[in-house]
Amino acid sequence: MKVLFFTEGTRASPASRIRVYEYLDRFGEGRNLAARTVSFTSESYCRKIVAGQPRSLWRKLLEKFYQLRAVALLLAWAPAADLVFIQRVLLPVPLQRLLGLFNQYQVYDFDDAVFLGRPGREKRFAFQVSRAARVIAVSRAAAREAVSRGAEEEKVSVLPSPVDTNAYYAEKKLDQQAFTVGWIGSPATTAYLEALWPQLADFAADYPQVRFLFIGARVFHTGSLGSRTMFERWSPKAETGLLCRMDAGIMPLEDDTWCRGKGGYKLIQYMAAGAACLASPVGANLEIIDDGRTGYFVRKKEDWPALLAKLLDNRELCYKLGQAGRQRARTLYDYNITAPEFYTLLEQTAKQI
């Protein structure tokens, strides 16, 4: 089975690494898969995006030439492939039509509300999912969005973004001297964390042992809690070790279309690291957290301090929630579980040829 993977980014892009490249690394002998990859975004540009660094007009123009080259390679290599796997990229409709002439057997994978944003994206998304031989959505909520925009329900599958639970330190020791509340994300999503900061600060004011660990966030002012707040740069090598320092992991969101389309990946990471989860009951979060067993849903902003205090005051409960979450990650969200499903979806789609 020859598959051409057209990814939004390189391995430096978390979504592309998690949903494509990590899978390809795991397909060894015994898998009838010949993979070829093309990234729509250059390596250097991916790194700038992940780091939240500004891109000059000249750099943006240069990137357009890279993208044109990537599309040219996509069109040149598509006829020889059994399947074309498109990860997140939404090409203009005329280019989608042209690609269909070269290869009509396409799999479209998305893990975010990619149909929102600039004018025309929803039209591109609707055209893509309505013509794809298979649509892979990150959650049931995302799958419903695809179906509502023209995808055939029987052609839509759900595959969450997985983790390698073995990469996370399995045993956590109860540390009564400190309580670390953590968040992982990107500069672009820091706004959700910063909006919650007043509630987090209120909680920490009553508990001197509280520490905050923010991974990948844009640095913002934390006032008198600056000495107790750590902003760490994200990197694929450092993230698992940092996540394992957390007692509780948080995922605040707004209840809007964009957030309902998100995949909840940070919750899966928290669980793999053995941290109790607190999250807004939005989108994929509702599918990931087992409320009361691996963490809690926080329905109002004023509830965040109370629930965090509950975990701090009962460290045994916090530990049990974290261990239950780790087990849930092992059984539902580990590559050992999702990789065979991923390959089966490709194989079943190829058999339609």
C-alpha positions in Angstrom: 0.0 0.0 0.0 1.6 3.2 -1.2 0.5 6.3 0.8 1.5 9.9 0.1 1.2 12.0 3.3 0.7 15.7 2.8 1.1 17.2 6.3 0.5 20.7 7.6 4.0 20.8 9.1 7.1 18.9 9.8 8.0 16.9 12.9 8.5 20.3 14.6 4.8 20.9 14.3 3.1 19.0 17.2 -0.1 18.1 15.3 1.8 16.7 12.3 4.3 14.8 14.6 1.5 13.3 16.7 -1.0 12.4 14.0 1.4 11.3 11.2 5.1 11.0 11.8 4.9 9.2 15.1 2.7 6.6 13.4 5.1 6.2 10.6 7.9 5.6 13.0 5.9 2.7 14.5 5.2 0.8 11.3 8.0 -1.6 11.1 8.2 -5.0 9.4 4.9 -6.8 8.8 3.1 -3.6 7.7 2.5 -3.3 3.9 3.0 0.4 3.9 5.3 2.4 1.7 5.1 6.0 2.9 6.1 9.2 1.2 5.8 12.6 2.9 5.5 16.2 1.8 5.2 19.0 4.4 3.2 22.1 3.4 5.2 24.2 5.8 9.0 24.4 6.0 10.9 23.3 9.1 12.2 26.7 10.0 8.7 28.3 9.7 7.2 25.5 11.8 9.7 26.2 14.5 8.8 30.0 14.5 5.1 29.2 14.7 5.6 26.8 17.7 7.8 29.3 19.5 5.4 32.2 18.8 8.1 34.2 17.1 7.1 37.0 14.7 7.4 36.3 11.0 8.5 39.2 8.8 6.7 40.0 5.6 9.8 38.8 3.6 9.8 35.5 5.5 6.1 35.0 4.8 6.6 35.7 1.1 9.5 33.2 1.1 7.3 30.6 2.7 4.7 31.0 -0.1 7.3 29.8 -2.5 8.0 26.8 -0.3 4.2 26.0 -0.2 4.0 26.3 -4.0 6.8 23.8 -4.3 5.1 21.5 -1.8 1.8 21.6 -3.8 3.8 20.8 -7.0 5.3 17.8 -5.3 1.9 16.7 -4.1 0.4 16.8 -7.6 3.5 15.2 -9.1 3.5 12.2 -6.7 -0.2 11.7 -6.2 -0.8 9.5 -9.3 1.6 6.9 -8.1 0.0 6.6 -4.7 -2.8 4.3 -3.7 -3.9 6.9 -1.1 -3.3 10.6 -0.5 -3.4 11.4 3.2 -4.0 15.1 3.9 -3.4 16.3 7.4 -5.1 19.5 8.3 -4.2 21.4 5.1 -7.1 23.0 3.3 -6.1 23.8 -0.3 -8.2 26.2 -2.4 -11.1 24.4 -4.1 -9.7 24.6 -7.6 -6.5 22.9 -6.4 -8.6 20.3 -4.6 -10.4 19.6 -7.8 -7.1 19.3 -9.7 -5.7 16.9 -7.1 -8.9 14.8 -7.5 -8.0 14.4 -11.2 -4.6 13.0 -10.2 -5.9 10.8 -7.3 -9.4 10.7 -6.0 -8.7 8.3 -3.1 -8.0 10.8 -0.3 -8.0 10.6 3.5 -8.5 13.9 5.3 -7.4 14.1 8.9 -8.1 17.1 11.2 -7.7 17.7 15.0 -8.9 21.3 15.3 -11.6 23.6 14.1 -9.7 24.1 10.9 -12.8 25.3 9.1 -12.8 28.6 11.1 -10.6 31.6 10.4 -10.0 33.4 7.1 -12.9 33.8 4.7 -13.3 30.7 2.4 -11.9 28.2 4.9 -15.4 26.7 5.6 -16.0 26.3 1.9 -12.6 24.6 1.5 -13.3 22.3 4.4 -16.8 21.3 3.2 -15.5 20.5 -0.3 -12.6 18.4 1.2 -14.7 16.3 3.6 -17.5 15.8 1.2 -15.2 14.3 -1.4 -12.8 12.4 0.8 -12.9 8.6 0.7 -12.3 8.7 4.5 -12.4 11.5 7.1 -10.5 11.0 10.4 -11.6 13.4 13.2 -10.0 13.8 16.5 -13.2 13.5 18.5 -16.9 12.7 18.2 -17.6 16.5 18.5 -15.2 17.1 15.6 -16.8 14.3 13.6 -20.2 15.9 14.0 -18.8 19.1 12.6 -17.5 17.3 9.5 -20.9 15.6 8.9 -22.8 18.8 9.3 -20.6 20.3 6.5 -21.2 17.5 4.0 -19.1 14.5 5.0 -20.9 11.1 4.7 -21.4 9.8 8.2 -20.3 6.3 7.3 -17.0 7.6 5.9 -16.1 9.5 9.1 -14.0 7.8 11.8 -12.8 9.1 15.2 -9.2 8.7 16.2 -7.9 10.8 19.1 -4.4 12.2 19.3 -2.4 9.5 21.2 0.6 9.5 23.5 3.4 7.1 24.3 2.6 6.4 27.9 5.9 4.6 28.4 7.6 7.9 27.8 6.1 9.3 31.0 7.4 8.4 34.5 4.9 5.9 35.8 5.2 6.3 39.6 4.4 9.6 41.4 5.4 10.1 45.0 3.2 12.2 47.2 5.0 15.4 47.9 3.4 17.3 50.8 5.9 20.2 50.6 4.7 21.5 47.2 1.6 21.3 45.0 2.2 22.0 41.3 -0.6 23.1 39.0 0.3 22.9 35.4 -0.7 23.8 31.9 0.8 23.0 28.5 0.0 24.7 25.2 1.3 27.4 22.8 1.7 31.1 22.8 -1.4 31.2 20.6 -3.6 29.5 23.2 -2.2 31.3 26.3 -5.2 33.6 26.3 -7.3 30.8 27.8 -4.8 30.4 30.6 -4.3 34.1 31.2 -8.1 34.7 31.4 -8.2 32.2 34.3 -5.2 33.7 36.1 -7.2 35.8 38.7 -8.9 32.6 39.9 -5.6 30.7 40.0 -4.0 33.6 41.9 -6.9 33.6 44.4 -6.3 29.9 45.1 -2.5 30.3 45.5 -2.8 33.2 47.8 -4.2 30.9 50.5 -1.7 28.1 50.0 2.0 29.0 50.0 3.0 25.5 48.8 1.3 26.0 45.5 3.5 26.3 42.4 2.5 26.9 38.8 4.3 25.3 35.8 3.3 26.7 32.4 4.8 24.9 29.4 4.9 26.6 26.0 2.9 29.6 27.2 3.5 33.2 26.3 4.9 34.8 29.4 2.5 37.1 31.1 2.6 39.1 34.4 1.8 37.0 37.5 2.3 39.8 40.1 3.3 38.7 43.6 3.3 35.0 42.5 6.1 35.5 40.0 8.6 33.6 42.2 6.2 30.7 42.3 5.4 30.6 38.6 7.6 28.8 36.1 7.3 29.5 32.3 9.1 26.7 30.5 9.8 26.6 26.8 8.2 23.7 25.0 10.3 21.0 23.3 9.4 17.4 22.4 12.4 16.2 24.4 11.5 18.2 27.6 7.8 18.0 27.7 7.3 14.6 29.3 9.7 15.3 32.1 8.0 18.6 32.8 4.5 17.2 32.7 5.4 14.6 35.2 6.2 17.4 37.7 2.5 18.3 37.8 0.0 17.3 40.5 -2.9 18.7 38.6 -3.2 19.7 35.0 -5.7 22.4 33.8 -7.5 23.0 30.5 -9.8 26.1 30.7 -11.7 26.8 27.5 -14.6 29.0 26.3 -17.7 27.3 25.1 -17.6 28.3 21.4 -17.2 26.7 18.0 -13.5 27.0 18.0 -13.0 25.3 21.4 -15.6 22.6 20.7 -13.4 21.6 17.8 -10.3 21.1 19.8 -8.9 17.7 20.5 -8.2 17.9 24.2 -4.6 16.6 23.8 -3.2 18.3 26.8 -5.7 16.3 29.0 -4.4 13.1 27.5 -0.9 14.2 28.3 -1.8 15.1 31.9 -3.4 11.7 32.3 -0.3 9.9 30.9 1.8 11.8 33.4 -0.4 10.8 36.3 -1.8 14.3 37.0 -5.4 14.9 38.1 -7.3 16.8 35.4 -9.5 19.9 35.8 -11.1 21.1 32.5 -14.0 23.1 31.0 -16.8 20.7 29.9 -16.4 21.6 26.2 -16.0 19.5 23.1 -13.5 16.6 23.3 -12.9 17.3 27.0 -16.3 15.7 27.6 -15.0 12.5 26.0 -11.6 12.4 27.6 -12.2 13.0 31.3 -14.1 10.5 33.4 -15.7 13.0 35.8 -15.0 12.2 39.4 -12.6 9.3 38.5 -9.7 10.9 36.5 -10.5 14.6 37.3 -13.3 17.1 37.4 -15.2 19.3 35.0 -15.2 23.0 36.1 -18.4 24.6 34.9 -18.0 28.1 36.4 -14.8 30.2 36.8 -15.4 30.7 40.5 -15.3 26.9 40.9 -11.6 26.6 39.9 -10.1 27.7 43.3 -12.5 25.4 45.2 -11.7 22.3 43.1 -8.0 22.9 43.2 -8.2 23.4 47.0 -10.0 20.0 47.2 -7.1 18.3 45.4 -4.5 20.0 47.5 -6.2 19.3 50.8 -6.7 15.6 49.9 -3.5 14.6 48.3 -4.4 10.9 48.4 -7.5 11.8 46.2 -5.4 13.8 43.8 -3.0 10.9 43.5 -5.8 8.4 42.9 -7.3 10.6 40.2 -3.9 10.8 38.5 -3.3 7.1 38.5 -6.8 6.4 37.2 -6.1 8.9 34.4 -2.8 7.2 33.6 -4.6 3.9 33.3 -7.3 5.5 31.1 -4.5 6.9 28.8 -2.9 3.4 28.6 -6.1 1.8 27.5 -7.7 4.4 25.2 -5.0 6.9 24.1 -1.7 5.1 23.7 -0.1 4.5 20.3 -0.2 0.7 21.0 -4.0 1.1 20.8 -4.4 3.7 18.1 -1.6 2.7 15.7 -3.4 -0.5 14.6 -6.6 1.4 14.2 -4.8 4.1 12.1 -3.3 1.4 9.8 -6.6 -0.4 9.5 -8.4 2.8 8.4 -5.8 3.3 5.7 -6.0 -0.3 4.6 -9.8 -0.3 4.5 -9.8 2.9 2.4 -7.2 1.4 0.0 -9.4 -1.7 -0.5 -12.1 0.5 -2.0 -9.9 1.1 -5.0 
